[in-house]
Amino acid sequence: MKMTEVQYPEAVPIEGYGPGFFRIGGEIIEGGAIIHAQGAQSWAGYGDAAAVLVLQGAVDFILMGTGETMAPVPAAFREALEEVGIGVEPMASASACRTYNVLVAEGRRVAAVVLPVAVLD
């Protein structure tokens, strides 16, 4: 079997995640995160729709990582994004991270907006 290294010519991949954090481009982001072709930043959660709305025109949809398990996305958050043409695909954060890496490697216009998995006590 031939192995091919994945290249990310136009985006920084999600390198890892753990209890309460994401690692993107060698940097750690504590808590929620928004990851897209232009970079990554902290995200305060569903009440911070404005931070995601700035992606209008730059992405076709977001992969909404809802934490450890897939959960419904609050209607007001979803509606705000869909109103400006940004689709929302909810899934567990681990799945969102993996899917984001695959899609950006294909050159797709996508962002990952992810809530962290549980913090260990």
Long-range contacts (C-beta under 8 A, 24 or more apart in sequence): 6-101, 6-105, 7-105, 8-101, 8-104, 8-105, 9-107, 10-37, 10-104, 10-107, 11-36, 11-37, 11-104, 12-39, 12-40, 13-100, 13-101, 13-104, 13-105, 14-97, 14-100, 14-101, 14-112, 17-93, 17-94, 17-97, 17-114, 17-116, 17-117, 18-117, 19-116, 19-117, 19-118, 19-119, 19-120, 20-116, 20-117, 20-118, 20-119, 21-116, 22-97, 22-114, 22-116, 30-116, 31-116, 32-113, 32-114, 32-115, 32-116, 33-112, 33-113, 33-114, 33-116, 34-111, 34-112, 34-113, 35-100, 35-111, 35-112, 35-113, 35-114, 36-110, 36-111, 36-112, 37-104, 37-109, 37-111, 43-113, 43-114, 45-115, 46-73, 46-74, 46-76, 46-77, 49-76, 49-77, 49-80, 49-81, 52-81, 52-86, 52-111, 52-113, 53-80, 53-81, 53-84, 53-86, 55-86, 55-111, 56-84, 56-85, 56-86, 57-85, 58-109, 58-111, 59-86, 59-109, 59-110, 59-111, 60-86, 60-87, 60-108, 60-109, 60-110, 61-86, 61-87, 61-88, 61-89, 61-110, 62-86, 62-87, 62-88, 62-89, 62-110, 62-111, 62-112, 62-113, 63-89, 63-91, 63-96, 63-99, 63-100, 63-103, 63-110, 63-111, 63-112, 63-113, 63-114, 64-88, 64-89, 64-90, 64-91, 64-96, 64-113, 64-114, 65-91, 65-92, 65-93, 65-94, 65-95, 65-96, 65-97, 65-112, 65-113, 65-114, 65-115, 66-90, 66-91, 66-92, 66-93, 66-115, 67-92, 67-93, 67-115, 67-116, 67-117, 67-118, 68-92, 68-93, 68-94, 68-117, 68-118, 70-95, 93-117
